């Protein structure tokens, strides 16, 4: 079994908890209050910025030119997403300058920064991959006839095969790297999944 498949299966119970949050279910039904989604989108910009920094450190720490090439493409994707995020925020009436980072967001960004600064390249990927895989999985779980759903763009984005390919790219880098302690990798993966659940849960109080 591939390492990333094992890591996902080991922590699939946390993924189910995320799926069952009122926030995610509210996106599925379209009944999530607009203000909850607006705050979530604002906080997502902090996540994207954190991801960009982690990619840069992973690139610096990687000894493989092939890995660097793949990570550079993924980093550019995050940069492009940050630009698009501003337009997306405007469409939802969100002024990003008015928002400060929330506790649930900062717990994840602090975690990712700590791993990025103090661990090797492969463990940085183990901290980032759960987010990508979880969102791709959630997108597929929520995918249905979303014609009249105000959150259809969110669902379509993460259920799209293009996003699946991004998750696959990160997972392939882990699966083809031999220098990995599976227990350490699982601990990092689990922590990332838990922090994602807590993030969704923080927007479920409605």
C-alpha positions in Angstrom: 0.0 0.0 0.0 1.3 3.5 -0.8 2.4 5.5 2.2 -0.1 8.4 1.6 -3.0 5.9 1.2 -2.0 4.4 4.5 -1.7 7.8 6.1 -5.2 8.8 4.8 -6.8 5.5 5.9 -5.2 5.9 9.4 -6.8 9.3 9.8 -10.1 8.8 7.8 -12.1 9.1 11.0 -11.0 12.7 11.4 -12.0 13.4 7.7 -15.5 12.1 8.6 -15.6 14.5 11.5 -14.9 17.3 9.2 -17.5 16.2 6.7 -20.1 16.1 9.5 -19.5 19.6 10.8 -22.3 22.0 10.4 -20.1 24.2 8.3 -19.4 21.6 5.6 -23.0 20.3 5.7 -24.2 23.9 5.4 -22.1 24.3 2.2 -23.6 21.0 0.9 -27.2 22.2 1.5 -26.5 25.8 0.7 -27.9 26.8 4.1 -24.6 28.0 5.7 -25.1 31.6 6.8 -23.4 34.0 4.5 -21.5 35.7 7.3 -19.9 32.4 8.3 -18.7 31.8 4.8 -17.4 35.3 4.5 -15.3 34.9 7.6 -14.1 31.5 6.4 -13.0 33.0 3.0 -11.2 35.8 4.8 -9.3 33.4 7.0 -8.5 31.2 3.9 -6.1 34.0 2.7 -4.0 33.4 5.8 -3.9 29.7 4.9 -2.8 30.3 1.4 0.0 32.7 2.5 1.1 30.0 5.0 1.1 27.4 2.2 3.2 29.6 -0.1 5.8 30.0 2.7 5.9 26.3 3.3 6.4 25.5 -0.4 9.3 27.9 -0.5 11.0 26.2 2.5 10.3 22.7 1.0 11.9 23.8 -2.2 15.0 25.1 -0.4 15.3 21.9 1.6 14.7 19.5 -1.3 17.8 17.9 -2.8 15.9 16.6 -5.9 15.7 18.8 -9.0 12.6 17.0 -10.1 10.9 17.6 -6.7 11.9 21.3 -6.9 10.4 21.6 -10.3 7.1 20.1 -9.1 7.0 22.2 -6.0 7.7 25.4 -8.0 4.7 24.7 -10.1 2.6 24.1 -7.0 3.9 27.3 -5.4 3.0 29.3 -8.6 -0.5 27.8 -8.3 -0.8 29.1 -4.8 0.3 32.6 -5.9 -2.2 32.5 -8.7 -4.9 31.4 -6.2 -4.0 34.3 -3.9 -4.7 36.8 -6.8 -8.0 35.1 -7.6 -8.9 35.0 -4.0 -9.0 38.8 -3.9 -11.6 38.8 -6.7 -13.5 36.0 -5.0 -13.5 38.0 -1.8 -14.8 41.1 -3.6 -17.7 39.1 -5.1 -18.7 38.0 -1.6 -18.4 41.5 -0.2 -15.3 40.8 1.9 -12.7 43.3 2.7 -9.6 41.2 3.6 -7.9 44.2 5.2 -10.5 44.3 7.9 -9.9 40.7 9.1 -7.3 39.5 11.5 -6.2 35.9 11.9 -8.4 33.8 14.2 -7.2 31.3 16.8 -8.3 28.2 14.8 -6.5 29.6 11.7 -3.3 30.5 13.6 -3.1 27.1 15.2 -2.7 25.6 11.7 -0.4 28.3 10.3 1.8 28.1 13.5 1.9 24.3 13.1 2.9 24.5 9.5 5.5 27.1 10.2 7.0 25.0 12.9 7.2 21.9 10.7 8.6 23.9 7.8 11.4 25.5 9.9 12.4 22.5 12.0 11.7 19.4 9.8 13.1 18.0 6.6 11.5 18.5 3.2 9.5 15.3 3.3 7.8 16.1 6.6 6.8 19.5 5.3 4.9 17.7 2.6 3.3 15.4 5.2 2.0 18.5 6.9 0.6 20.0 3.7 -0.9 17.0 2.0 -3.7 16.3 4.4 -5.2 19.7 3.6 -5.1 19.1 -0.1 -6.4 15.5 0.1 -9.2 16.5 2.6 -10.5 19.3 0.4 -10.4 17.0 -2.7 -12.3 14.3 -0.8 -14.9 16.8 0.6 -15.4 18.2 -2.8 -16.3 14.8 -4.2 -18.6 14.1 -1.2 -20.5 17.3 -1.7 -20.7 17.1 -5.5 -24.2 16.8 -6.8 -26.7 19.0 -8.6 -25.5 22.3 -7.2 -27.3 24.6 -9.7 -29.1 26.6 -7.1 -26.5 26.3 -4.3 -24.8 29.7 -3.5 -21.7 27.7 -2.6 -21.5 25.8 -5.9 -18.3 27.5 -6.9 -16.6 26.2 -3.8 -17.9 22.7 -4.3 -17.0 22.7 -8.0 -13.5 23.9 -7.3 -12.6 21.1 -4.9 -14.4 18.4 -6.7 -12.7 19.3 -10.0 -10.0 16.9 -11.3 -7.6 19.8 -11.5 -7.5 20.0 -7.7 -7.3 16.2 -7.5 -4.1 16.4 -9.6 -2.6 18.9 -7.2 -3.2 16.6 -4.3 -1.8 13.7 -6.3 1.4 15.7 -7.0 2.1 16.2 -3.4 1.3 12.6 -2.5 3.5 11.2 -5.3 6.5 13.1 -3.9 5.9 11.5 -0.5 5.4 8.0 -1.9 8.6 8.1 -4.0 10.8 9.3 -1.1 12.5 6.5 0.8 13.7 8.7 3.8 10.6 8.7 5.9 9.8 7.5 9.4 6.2 6.3 9.0 5.3 7.0 12.7 6.6 10.6 12.6 4.8 11.1 9.2 1.6 9.8 10.7 1.8 12.1 13.8 2.3 15.1 11.6 -0.5 14.0 9.2 -2.9 13.4 12.1 -2.1 16.8 13.6 -2.8 18.5 10.3 -6.1 16.7 9.9 -7.1 17.5 13.4 -6.4 21.2 12.9 -8.4 21.2 9.7 -11.4 19.7 11.6 -11.1 22.3 14.3 -11.0 25.0 11.7 -14.2 23.8 10.1 -15.8 23.4 13.5 -15.1 27.0 14.4 -17.5 28.0 11.7 -20.2 25.6 12.8 -21.7 27.6 15.7 -24.9 28.8 14.0 
